[in-house]
């Protein structure tokens, strides 16, 4: 693992995402090394020769002297890295930023695969509308180990429960959904009593990890080759349409609100949890652009 400490002008970057005003990434790179990670595109800009997952740059920035300027804004922690990857235990860059922003009036949302976030629970819950999202796309620990170096699914679920019981808004982020492998209903059944929101996101293959994932599917689940060819080569949406209908029927039976794409803002939370389908990336992107005009 190659670790560099770097100085940056700011860690608060204006965001193009429709769900936040600022993106926060205290690290470049991530030791979780998810095989499907879209953020691996960062290597084009960082010039790291190491494989994705084998390098991390630790950011240091000037202390924020007037954090109140972020009052009423929203900061999303972890758009292209996991702010609570294992190195955070040593470097504490995420915690340092939370301490600098505490009391400023900024809202925060955090996406993670780690239960290290529990260390900062007391700090996180002091922020208005704080929310923490845990990525879980399987309950099969063997499959999880094939895909990432994060903590176990049970540890993620335990951390989710702790935040939920502490009154922090929690999201079960079922992403990416692997066709034929991920069972969203099974995951929701496991998490529904300890989260306020469920996001569903499809496996979207692009960049250098497309071949990596398709090769893994062929080697480990050749029976799914034809399905993946239909979805990712022939661009068929039939699988996602069928899953959408299945999820709509399930949530109706369970009394859970079910939203598709941008039917409502992502900040919608509920009890039982609100389920939001983000299967169609192109439509979400177009909708977000319209909202910004």
N, C-alpha and C positions, 0 to 999 in steps of 0.2 A: 504494500500500500504506500503510495507516494502522497505525502501531505506537505503542502506549502502554506505559509502564512502570508497573506497579501493585504495591502492597504487599498481601500476604495474611498471615493469621495462621499458616498452615501449608500446606505443599504435599503433605503425607501425609494423604490422605482415606480413611476407612474404606470398604471396598469391599463392594458387594452382589454382586459377581461370584463365581461358585463356584470360581474358580481363583486368587484372591488375597485377601489380608487388607487391602491398601491399594492405592488407585489413585493414580498420580502423574502430574500434568500440569503441567509447568513453564510452559506457555503456554496461553492461551485463543485458539482459532482456529488456522488452519493454512494456510500459503501453498501447500500442495500442491493445494488447491482441487479435490479429487476430486468429480466430478459426482454420485457415488453415496454420498457420505459421510453416514452416519447421524448424525454429531456436529454436523451443521448445525443440529440442534434447539437447540443452545446459544444461538443468537441470541435465542430467546424469553426467556432469562434475562439476557443481557448488554446488551440494548438497542442493539446495533450496527446502524446503518442500512446499512452497507456490505454488498455481496454476500459470501457465504461464500467465503473464500479471499483476500479483500482487506483483512483486518484481523487483527492479532495483538496480544494483551496479553501482555507479558513479566512474569512473576511474580518478586517478591522477597519472601523470607520470613526470619524470624529464624533465625539459625544453630541447628541442632539440637545442643543441648548434651549430651544423654545418648542418643546413637543406639543404645546397647546395649539400650534398651527394646524395640527392634524385632527382637531376636535370635529366631530361630526362626519369624519371620513372613515373608510373601512380599509384595513390592511389584511391581505391574504398571505399567510405564512406558508411557504412551501410550493410555489408554482413550478419550480424546476429543480428542487432538491427536497430532501426530508430534513426539516429543521431539527428533528430529534433523532437523527441517525447516531450511532454509537459515539462518534467523536464529540458530540455535544456534551457528553458526560465530563470530558476533559476540558474542552475549550469554552463551553458555556456562552457561546455567542448569541444564541437565541434568548437565553435568560437575560443577558446583558441588555438586549434591545427591549425586552418586556419591562425591565426595570426603568429604562430611560423613558419609555412611553407611558408608564403607569400614571394614572390621574390626568392624562392629557385629554380624555374624552374621545379618543379614537376607538372604533370597534375593531375587533380582531377575529379572524377565522384561521384555523390551523388544520392542515391536512398531514396525516402521519401514518406510518405503519409501526410505530414504536410505542412502548409503554413508558419510555423515559419521560414522556410528557407529564406523567403523574407527579414527577418531582416539582413541577411548576403549577400544580392545580390551584393552590391558594393564591398565587399571583394572577393566574389567568382569569379566575372568577371575579376579580376586581374590575375587569374591563366591561363596559356596557355591551350587551348582546354578544358576549363571547361565545364562540362555537368551536367545537373540535370534531373533525371528521376522521374516522378510522377506515382505512382501505382493507376490505375483506372480499376476496372473489372466490373463495373456496372454504370448505370445512375439512378438506382432505389435506392433512399435514404433509404427506408425501408429495403431492402436487405443489403445495406451497413452497417446499424446499427446493423443488426443481426450478421455480420461477423467481424467488428472491431470497436474500439473506436477512430479511427482517425477523422480528420476534415471532413466536408461534401465534397461531390464530387465537388460541385460548387466552394468551396474554393480552392480545389486542381487545378481545371481548371483555376481559376483566377490567382493563383500563377504561373502556367505553362505559361500563356499568358504574365505575367509581365517579366519572365525570357526570353521568346522568343523575346519580343519587346526590351529587353535590349541587345540583341545580344548573349545571352548565348545559347549554344546548348541544346535543350530540347527533352526529350523522353516521350512518352505516353506508359507506361508499362501496357499492358492489361494482368494482371496476378493476381490470377490464373483464367483461363477461366473455369467457371462451366458449364459442358454440360447441355444444355437445359435451362440455365438461363442467361449466359453472351452472349450478342450480340456484337461481335467485330466491325462489320460494323457500328452499331449505335454509338459506342464510337468513332470510327475513324472519322465519319462524324462530330461529335461534336468537336473534337480536331485537325483536320487536318490543320487548318489555324493558329495553334499556337504551332506546334511541328515540329521538323526536322526528327524524327525517331519514329517508332512504333514497339514495341516488342510484340509478341504474345506468351504466355506460357500457357500450359495446366495445369489443376489441377492434381497434382501428389500426390496421397494419400499414405502415408507411416507413420510409427511410431504411436504414441498414438493418433494423430489427425485423423487417418483414420476412426476409429469407431465414433468419435465425428461428423465428417462431414456426414457420411452415416446415422447416427441416425437423424441428422438434416434434411437431405433430406427426409427420411422416414416420419418424423413428419410433415414436411411443404409442401413437394411435392411428395407424394406417387406415383403419376403418372410417376415419373422419376425413381422409384426403379429398374425397369427392365433395363433401359438404363445404370444406374450406375453399376448394376450387370454385364452387358456385358463388360463394360469398365474396371472395377476395380477388378472383380473376374475372369471373363473369358479371360481378357487381350485382348479384341478385339480392333483393331485400326480403325475400320470402321468409327466411329464418327469423329476422327481427320483427317482421309483421306478425308472424305467428306467436312469437314470444310476447309481443305487445298485447295481443288479444288474451293470451293466457294470464298475463299479469293483471289485466283489467278485470278479468273474471275473478281471480283470486282476491284482489283488493276489495272488490265489491262484496264478496262473501265475508271478508274479515272486517268490513266497515272502515277501511282505510281510504282516505282521499287519494286519487290517482291522477297525476298530471303528466302531460306529455310536453317535452321540450320547454318552450318558454310560455306555457299557459299561465304561469304565475312566476314571480320572482323566487329565486332559490332560497331566500331567507324564510320562506313559509315553513313553520314548524307546527307539530301537533301531537296529540295523544288520543288515539293511537297514531303512530307515525304517518306522516305524509310521504307518499312514494312518488318520485319524479323520474320519468323515463327520458334519458338523454341519448337515445339511440342514433339520432340523425344529426351528425355533426355539422353538415353543410347548412341545414335549415336553422340550427341554433346560431351559427356564425352569421348568416344573413339577417336573422332577426335581431341579433345584437347590434349589427351595423345600423339597422334602421332605427333602433332605440337611441343610438348615439347622435343621429342627425338632428 
